Amino acid sequence: MSDAKSDVSITKIAVASAIGCAIEWYDFFLYGVVSAIVFNKLFFPASDPYVSTMLTWTTYAVGFLARPVGAIIFGHFGDRIGRKTILILTLVIMGAATFAVGLLPTYQEIGIWAPISLLALRVFQGIGIGGEWGGAVLMSIEHSPSKRRGFYGAWPQIGVPAGMCLSAGVVALISFFISDVEFAAWGWRIAFLLSAVLVVLGIYIRMKIFETPAFLKMKETKKEVRVPFIELWRSHPKNVILGMGARYIEGVCFNTYAVYVLSYLTTTQKLPQSEVLAGITVASLITIFIIPMWGGLSDRIGRRLQFGVAALATGLLVFPAFGVFAQPMSMPWIWLAIIVPFGIVYPALYGPQAALFSELFDTRVRYSGVSFVYHFSGIFSSGLTPLIMSWLLLKGGGQPWLICIYVAIVSLISTVAVALMKEGSKRDIAQDITDDRKPLAAAIGEARA
């Protein structure tokens, strides 16, 4: 195959991965967008609004807890039967669960079965997304030339901000054409039922792409392992731990500026919700365009160096950012304090992350490795961040400086973790079918030979 044809092929695969990820994250984030508006009123007892709201957010959090389960299940089969097959399966599971939420009867209609059904569907959403991310990034990275792995691996990463913007945009568009009463009665269901159309589009796109050369090479040489998750911990325990340590600051950064800041600025600082949301949305849109740029830069300067510098920058920028948030400032300054750390610096972490994690693991366990690192660490780096920051704000007497210190400490942890990793960007991951009981240097030498 010529270089031109190879370039066109990997470009199509990267774009397909980005679209597929955006569809899956649309489904996952849509639940959060609608939860606070509708679910606490429709699916839980209305006698105590506070209890209903807390139960709603509990079902939301269950999605994060289910993600590592999906990572283990689909990581196993992704390493055993192929990346492409599992990607299609996770898309169907995610889409079916989201579509079913749109058809779910309310608490008034079926009583306690309404919240139970909602919880079950949220679990399926979490399991589906737990298997999605690893497969999507590997489809791009295992097809990529070694010198462009960071750039093409960054394309599936676009799916997170794109899915967030898409879910918020669809809800806003529906709300624009109908009244609040109509939205609460039936309009919200449109956003969930729309998932069926997106899933059909996603399946069509993913059916057009090919299995990765790395997986096909492994099958050809019969090097697959019986239980990839066990082999992962036998052969790569250090890399699993270092990967989760590196992921810590990325998850904290995202949930600080995309989730917690909204609550802090609207509840504590009493700023208009629509204007704060607009700032977060603008920052998310900027990340969509900057993520591939940062991914490409990591191919030139090295992923470990870029990730480490970005981690330290995130820990430093949190102080001036919350300095702005804590003072009576005009909205342009508030926007700037969100956009700089979240819209510009955060993509320097998230852009190269897929390639960084993929290069930690051998093909035999790579799907399991990247999925588990990303989703298990998401429990403490993402799911618990708003809760931790709320507690730190309380302990700080309403001042955010303990929050800033926490983020700074996390940035140091992630910087140390990435510094302890071995350089993997020169490894030919399409040919690395090795026995990882051998030293990594020997494996790289064999791959070059």
C-alpha positions in Angstrom: 0.0 0.0 0.0 1.4 3.4 -0.9 2.0 6.1 1.7 -0.8 8.3 0.2 -3.3 5.4 0.4 -2.2 4.7 4.0 -2.6 8.3 5.0 -6.2 8.4 3.5 -7.0 5.2 5.3 -5.8 6.3 8.7 -7.5 9.7 8.3 -10.9 8.0 7.7 -10.3 5.7 10.6 -9.5 8.6 12.9 -12.5 10.6 11.9 -14.7 7.5 12.2 -13.4 6.9 15.8 -14.0 10.6 16.7 -17.6 10.4 15.4 -18.3 7.1 17.2 -16.9 8.4 20.4 -18.9 11.6 20.2 -22.1 9.5 19.8 -21.3 7.4 22.8 -20.4 10.4 25.0 -23.5 12.1 23.8 -25.5 9.3 25.3 -23.5 9.3 28.5 -23.5 13.1 29.1 -27.2 13.5 28.1 -28.2 11.7 31.3 -26.3 14.3 33.4 -27.7 17.2 31.4 -31.3 16.1 31.9 -31.0 14.7 35.4 -31.2 17.9 37.4 -33.9 19.3 35.2 -36.4 16.4 34.9 -35.4 13.1 36.5 -35.7 14.2 40.1 -39.3 15.2 39.5 -40.4 12.2 37.3 -38.6 9.1 38.5 -38.4 9.6 42.3 -40.9 10.3 45.1 -41.9 14.0 44.9 -42.6 14.3 48.6 -39.0 15.4 49.4 -37.3 17.3 46.6 -33.9 17.1 48.3 -34.0 13.4 48.6 -35.2 13.1 45.0 -32.3 15.2 43.8 -29.8 13.2 45.8 -31.2 9.9 44.5 -31.0 11.3 41.0 -27.3 12.1 41.3 -26.7 8.7 42.9 -27.9 7.0 39.8 -25.7 9.4 37.8 -22.7 8.4 39.8 -23.5 4.7 39.3 -22.5 5.2 35.7 -18.9 6.0 36.8 -18.8 3.0 39.0 -20.0 0.7 36.2 -17.4 2.0 33.7 -14.5 -0.1 35.2 -16.8 -3.2 35.0 -17.3 -2.5 31.3 -13.5 -1.9 30.9 -12.7 -5.4 32.3 -15.5 -7.2 30.4 -15.0 -5.6 27.0 -11.2 -5.3 27.5 -11.1 -9.1 27.8 -13.1 -9.7 24.6 -11.4 -6.8 22.8 -8.1 -8.5 23.4 -9.5 -11.9 22.5 -11.9 -11.4 19.5 -11.0 -8.0 18.1 -11.3 -4.2 18.5 -13.8 -3.7 15.7 -16.4 -6.2 16.9 -16.4 -4.9 20.5 -16.7 -1.3 19.3 -19.9 -2.1 17.4 -21.3 -4.1 20.4 -20.6 -1.3 22.9 -22.3 1.2 20.6 -25.4 -0.9 20.4 -25.5 -1.4 24.2 -25.1 2.3 24.9 -27.6 3.3 22.3 -30.2 0.8 23.4 -29.9 1.9 27.0 -30.2 5.5 26.1 -33.2 4.9 23.8 -34.9 2.9 26.5 -34.6 5.8 29.0 -36.6 7.8 26.5 -39.5 5.3 26.7 -39.3 4.7 30.5 -42.6 5.2 32.5 -42.5 7.6 35.4 -42.7 7.0 39.1 -46.4 8.1 39.0 -47.1 5.4 36.4 -45.2 2.4 37.7 -44.0 3.4 41.2 -40.7 2.1 42.6 -40.0 0.3 39.3 -39.3 3.6 37.7 -36.1 4.5 39.6 -35.0 0.8 39.6 -35.3 0.7 35.8 -33.5 4.0 35.5 -30.7 2.7 37.7 -30.4 -0.5 35.6 -30.2 1.5 32.3 -27.6 3.8 33.8 -25.5 0.8 34.7 -25.7 -0.4 31.1 -24.6 3.0 29.9 -21.6 2.9 32.2 -20.7 -0.6 31.1 -21.0 0.4 27.4 -18.8 3.5 27.7 -16.3 1.4 29.7 -15.7 -0.7 26.7 -16.0 2.1 24.1 -13.1 4.4 24.8 -10.3 1.7 24.7 -11.5 0.3 21.5 -11.9 3.7 19.8 -8.4 4.9 20.6 -6.8 1.6 19.7 -8.5 1.6 16.3 -6.8 4.9 15.6 -3.4 4.2 17.3 -2.9 0.7 16.0 -3.5 1.8 12.5 -1.2 4.9 12.8 2.3 5.4 11.6 4.6 5.5 14.7 5.6 9.1 14.0 1.9 10.3 13.9 0.5 8.2 16.7 -0.1 11.1 19.0 -1.9 13.1 16.3 -4.3 10.3 15.1 -4.7 9.0 18.7 -6.0 12.4 19.7 -9.0 12.2 17.3 -11.1 9.9 19.4 -10.4 12.2 22.3 -12.5 14.8 20.6 -15.5 12.7 21.4 -15.7 13.8 25.0 -16.1 17.6 24.4 -18.0 17.0 21.3 -20.4 14.7 23.1 -20.8 17.2 25.9 -21.6 20.0 23.5 -23.9 17.9 21.4 -26.0 16.7 24.4 -26.3 20.2 25.8 -27.0 21.7 22.4 -29.8 19.2 21.6 -31.5 19.9 25.0 -31.1 23.6 24.4 -32.6 23.3 20.9 -35.6 21.3 22.1 -36.2 23.7 24.9 -36.1 26.6 22.5 -39.1 25.3 20.5 -41.3 24.1 23.4 -42.3 25.4 26.8 -40.7 24.3 30.1 -44.0 22.4 30.9 -43.9 20.6 27.6 -40.2 19.8 28.0 -40.8 18.2 31.4 -43.9 16.3 30.2 -42.4 14.8 27.0 -39.9 17.0 25.3 -36.9 15.6 27.1 -37.6 12.1 25.7 -36.8 13.4 22.2 -33.2 13.8 23.1 -32.9 10.2 24.3 -34.9 8.7 21.4 -32.6 10.6 19.0 -29.9 8.2 20.1 -31.4 5.5 17.8 -30.6 7.6 14.7 -27.1 8.4 16.0 -26.4 4.7 16.7 -27.4 3.6 13.2 -25.0 6.3 11.8 -22.3 5.1 14.2 -22.7 1.4 13.2 -22.6 2.3 9.5 -19.4 4.2 10.0 -17.7 1.4 12.1 -18.7 -1.3 9.7 -16.6 0.5 7.1 -13.4 0.3 9.0 -10.9 -2.6 9.3 -9.5 -4.5 12.2 -6.1 -3.2 13.4 -2.9 -4.6 12.0 -1.6 -5.2 15.6 -4.5 -7.4 16.5 -4.4 -9.3 13.2 -0.6 -9.9 13.7 -1.3 -11.2 17.2 -4.0 -13.6 15.9 -1.8 -14.8 13.1 1.1 -15.6 15.5 -1.4 -17.1 18.0 -0.1 -15.0 20.9 -3.4 -14.1 22.5 -3.7 -14.9 26.2 -6.5 -16.8 27.9 -7.4 -14.1 30.5 -6.0 -10.7 29.4 -6.9 -8.9 32.7 -4.8 -11.4 34.8 -2.0 -11.2 32.3 -2.1 -7.4 32.5 -1.4 -7.5 36.2 1.2 -10.2 35.8 3.2 -8.5 33.1 2.4 -4.7 33.5 1.6 -3.9 37.2 3.9 -0.9 37.3 2.5 0.6 34.1 -1.1 0.2 35.3 -0.3 2.1 38.4 1.7 4.8 36.7 -1.0 5.2 34.0 -3.7 5.7 36.7 -1.3 8.2 38.5 -0.9 10.2 35.2 -4.6 10.1 34.6 -5.3 11.7 38.0 -4.7 15.3 37.0 -6.5 15.0 33.7 -9.7 13.8 35.4 -9.5 16.4 38.2 -8.9 19.2 35.6 -11.9 18.2 33.5 -14.3 17.9 36.5 -13.0 21.1 38.1 -13.8 23.3 35.2 -16.5 21.5 33.4 -18.5 20.3 36.4 -17.6 21.8 39.8 -17.0 25.4 38.7 -20.6 25.6 37.4 -21.9 24.7 40.9 -19.3 26.9 42.7 -20.0 30.0 40.6 -23.8 29.7 40.5 -24.4 28.5 44.1 -21.6 30.1 46.1 -20.9 33.2 44.0 -24.5 33.6 42.8 -23.5 34.2 39.1 -26.1 33.6 36.3 -26.2 29.9 35.3 -26.6 30.6 31.6 -23.5 32.9 31.4 -21.3 30.4 33.3 -22.6 27.5 31.1 -21.8 29.6 28.0 -18.2 30.0 29.2 -17.8 26.3 29.8 -19.3 25.6 26.4 -17.0 28.0 24.6 -14.0 26.3 26.4 -15.3 22.8 25.3 -15.6 24.0 21.7 -12.0 25.3 21.8 -10.8 21.9 23.0 -12.3 20.2 20.0 -10.0 22.0 17.7 -6.9 22.1 20.0 -6.8 18.4 21.1 -5.4 17.2 17.7 -2.9 20.0 17.7 -1.5 19.0 21.1 -1.6 15.3 20.1 0.5 16.2 17.0 3.0 18.2 19.1 3.5 15.2 21.3 4.8 13.3 18.3 7.6 16.0 18.0 8.6 16.8 21.5 7.6 13.6 23.3 4.5 12.7 25.1 6.0 12.3 28.6 7.6 15.8 28.4 4.4 17.5 27.2 2.1 15.7 29.6 4.4 16.5 32.6 4.7 20.2 31.7 0.9 20.4 31.2 0.3 18.7 34.5 2.4 21.2 36.3 0.8 24.1 34.4 -2.6 22.8 35.5 -1.5 22.8 39.1 -0.2 26.4 38.9 -3.1 27.9 36.9 -5.7 26.8 39.4 -4.5 29.5 41.8 -5.1 32.6 39.6 -8.3 30.9 38.1 -9.9 30.5 41.5 -8.6 33.9 42.5 -10.8 35.3 39.7 -13.7 33.1 40.7 -13.5 34.1 44.4 -13.7 37.9 43.7 -16.4 40.0 42.2 -15.3 40.1 38.6 -16.9 40.8 35.3 -18.0 37.8 33.2 -15.2 38.2 30.5 -12.7 37.6 33.3 -14.6 34.6 34.5 -14.7 33.2 31.0 -11.0 33.7 30.6 -10.3 31.9 33.9 -12.2 28.9 32.6 -11.0 29.0 29.0 -7.2 29.2 29.7 -6.8 26.1 32.0 -9.7 24.1 30.5 -9.9 25.1 26.8 -6.1 25.5 26.2 -4.0 23.7 28.7 -6.3 20.7 29.4 -6.0 19.5 25.7 -2.3 19.2 26.2 -3.1 16.5 28.7 -6.0 14.9 26.9 -4.6 15.0 23.4 -1.6 12.7 23.8 -3.2 10.6 26.6 -4.5 7.9 24.3 -1.1 7.3 22.7 0.7 7.6 26.0 -1.4 4.9 27.6 -1.4 2.6 24.5 2.4 2.6 24.5 2.4 1.2 28.0 1.0 -2.2 27.1 1.7 -5.1 24.8 -0.9 -5.9 22.1 -2.1 -9.0 23.9 -3.4 -6.9 26.8 -3.6 -3.4 25.4 -7.4 -3.1 25.2 -7.7 -4.3 28.8 -4.8 -2.0 29.9 -5.9 1.3 28.4 -9.6 0.7 29.3 -8.9 -0.2 33.0 -6.4 2.6 33.5 -8.8 5.2 32.1 -12.0 4.0 33.7 -10.9 2.8 37.1 -8.9 5.9 37.7 -12.0 7.8 36.6 -13.7 6.9 39.9 -11.3 9.0 42.1 -10.1 11.4 39.4 -13.5 12.2 37.9 -16.4 10.8 39.9 -15.3 12.0 43.3 -13.8 15.4 42.4 -16.9 17.5 42.8 -17.6 15.8 46.2 -14.0 16.3 47.4 -14.0 20.0 46.3 -17.3 20.7 48.0 -15.8 19.3 51.3 -12.6 21.3 50.9 -14.6 24.5 50.3 -16.5 23.8 53.5 -13.3 23.1 55.5 -11.7 26.3 54.0 -14.5 28.5 55.4 -16.0 29.2 52.0 -12.6 30.1 50.5 -11.2 28.0 47.6 -7.6 27.8 48.5 -7.7 24.2 49.9 -9.2 23.3 46.5 -6.2 24.9 44.8 -3.7 23.1 47.0 -5.5 19.8 46.3 -5.2 20.3 42.5 -1.5 21.3 42.9 -0.8 18.1 44.8 -2.6 16.0 42.2 -0.5 17.7 39.5 2.7 16.7 41.2 1.5 13.1 41.6 0.7 12.9 37.9 4.0 14.6 36.9 6.0 12.1 39.0 4.0 9.2 37.5 4.7 10.2 33.9 8.3 10.9 34.7 8.7 7.3 35.9 7.3 5.8 32.7 9.6 4.4 30.1 9.6 6.0 26.7 7.3 4.0 24.4 6.8 6.3 21.4 9.4 4.5 19.4 7.9 1.1 19.9 6.3 -0.5 16.8 3.0 -1.5 18.4 2.0 -3.3 15.2 4.8 -5.8 15.7 5.2 -6.0 19.4 3.9 -9.5 20.0 6.3 -10.2 22.8 6.5 -12.2 26.0 6.5 -9.3 28.6 8.4 -11.4 31.1 11.4 -10.1 29.1 12.7 -6.6 29.8 11.0 -3.9 27.9 14.3 -2.9 26.2 14.7 -6.4 24.8 11.1 -6.3 23.5 11.8 -3.0 21.8 15.0 -4.4 20.3 13.1 -7.4 18.9 10.5 -5.1 17.4 13.2 -3.0 15.7 14.9 -6.2 14.4 
